[in-house]
Amino acid sequence: MAQNRFSHGSGPSQRQLRVGELIRRTLSDVLLRADVHDPDLNRHSITVGEVRTSPDLKVATAYVLPLGGHDAEEALAALRRNAPELRHLVAKAMTLKYAPQLRFQLDETFDRLDDTRRMFADERVRRDVEAPDDDASERDGHNDRDDA
């Protein structure tokens, strides 16, 4: 069955991805240059890991984390407080029909990455991962018992 342009697939469209990446780069540049005149915000070095946009491109959620993860809630509060000015600065640098409303969330990707590393460092998990896959040899039609 053919899909129409209004169908909601399993993930974001190419346009959402492209606009999200453009907003991420622009927002990173604005924060790096300290264009917003807020000492609380400029005190932090903030990483913008990802920006996800709504299907209509009117809302953009930026996943951010201060360098080192220190004072994350304080940095998030400063970003939210300055969201209208950040929206204006981002829109000025882009050529979109609408300036998206900016929302900010803490980027927890690094925490999940650390959890995954800890999980793979566990001896039981390492044993399972490094164990030979018995099912693979049976799928190939090759069985170690047949070699004898």
Residue pairs with C-beta under 8 A, 6 or more apart in sequence:
3 9
8 55
12 20
12 52
12 53
12 55
13 55
15 57
16 52
16 53
16 54
16 55
16 57
19 53
19 57
19 60
19 96
19 100
20 50
20 51
20 52
20 53
20 60
21 51
22 94
23 51
23 53
23 60
23 62
23 90
23 94
23 100
24 48
24 49
24 50
24 51
24 62
26 90
26 93
26 94
27 48
27 51
27 62
27 86
27 90
27 102
28 47
28 48
29 93
30 36
30 86
30 89
30 90
30 93
31 41
31 46
31 48
34 41
34 42
35 89
36 42
36 82
36 85
36 86
36 89
38 78
38 81
38 82
40 74
40 78
40 81
41 75
41 78
41 79
41 81
41 82
44 66
44 67
44 71
44 74
44 75
44 78
45 66
45 67
46 64
46 65
46 66
46 67
46 75
46 79
47 64
47 65
47 66
47 67
47 107
48 62
48 63
48 64
49 63
49 64
49 65
49 107
49 109
50 62
50 63
50 107
50 109
51 60
51 61
51 62
51 63
52 60
52 61
52 63
53 59
53 60
53 61
53 100
54 60
54 100
57 96
57 98
57 100
58 98
58 100
58 101
59 100
59 101
59 103
60 100
60 101
60 102
60 103
61 103
61 104
61 105
62 79
62 102
62 103
62 104
62 105
63 105
63 106
63 107
63 108
63 109
64 75
64 76
64 79
64 104
64 105
64 106
64 107
65 72
65 106
65 107
65 110
66 72
66 75
69 110
72 106
76 104
76 105
76 106
79 86
79 104
80 104
83 101
83 102
83 103
83 104
86 102
87 99
87 100
87 101
87 102
88 99
90 99
90 100
90 102
91 99
91 100
119 125
120 126
120 129
137 143
137 144
